[in-house]
Amino acid sequence: MIYTVLGIIGAIIGGLTARKRGGNRMDIAQYAASFGIAFALLGVVITVLLDRWLTAA
């Protein structure tokens, strides 16, 4: 669940960043995809760490 939320947040941030820099539709799509993937990967790492930390207790 964490990775999904972070992926969506990353896509929104990426799209807004590209729009602010004056990108066209393809630039916005590329930034949204790359930021979404990066944030989702961060969410997977956080999920795994939380799972290990909570099951160790």
Phi and psi in degrees as a GROMACS rama.xvg file:
@    title "Ramachandran Plot"
@    xaxis  label "Phi"
@    yaxis  label "Psi"
@TYPE xy
-63.0416  -43.1154  ILE-2
-66.2979  -31.899  TYR-3
-68.0567  -46.6693  THR-4
-63.4424  -45.0112  VAL-5
-66.2053  -34.6691  LEU-6
-63.4022  -42.2937  GLY-7
-67.1686  -43.512  ILE-8
-61.4312  -42.7111  ILE-9
-62.5157  -40.3044  GLY-10
-64.3989  -40.2597  ALA-11
-65.0204  -46.2344  ILE-12
-61.9767  -42.0603  ILE-13
-63.3204  -43.8202  GLY-14
-63.3766  -41.8964  GLY-15
-67.8167  -36.3362  LEU-16
-63.6979  -45.8502  THR-17
-64.7595  -39.346  ALA-18
-65.5717  -40.3288  ARG-19
-64.5937  -32.8256  LYS-20
-83.6592  1.4985  ARG-21
84.069  28.7709  GLY-22
-79.5746  158.387  GLY-23
-85.8836  -172.29  ASN-24
-60.4937  -40.3331  ARG-25
-67.4692  -37.7568  MET-26
-63.2508  -44.1124  ASP-27
-62.6641  -42.6113  ILE-28
-64.3569  -41.0572  ALA-29
-67.233  -44.851  GLN-30
-62.5938  -43.4454  TYR-31
-62.0742  -42.7068  ALA-32
-66.757  -45.4482  ALA-33
-68.9557  -42.3801  SER-34
-66.0038  -39.3027  PHE-35
-61.735  -43.6713  GLY-36
-65.0696  -44.1064  ILE-37
-62.7543  -45.1406  ALA-38
-68.8803  -36.7145  PHE-39
-65.0985  -39.2775  ALA-40
-63.932  -40.6767  LEU-41
-61.2837  -39.766  LEU-42
-64.4422  -36.1764  GLY-43
-65.0427  -43.1259  VAL-44
-62.6556  -44.4674  VAL-45
-62.5107  -41.7061  ILE-46
-62.6006  -44.2043  THR-47
-64.1632  -44.5196  VAL-48
-63.0119  -42.2997  LEU-49
-64.8281  -39.9291  LEU-50
-62.4777  -45.4953  ASP-51
-65.8434  -39.0743  ARG-52
-69.6026  -40.2561  TRP-53
-76.6963  -30.917  LEU-54
-82.3862  -17.7842  THR-55
-77.6831  -20.1642  ALA-56
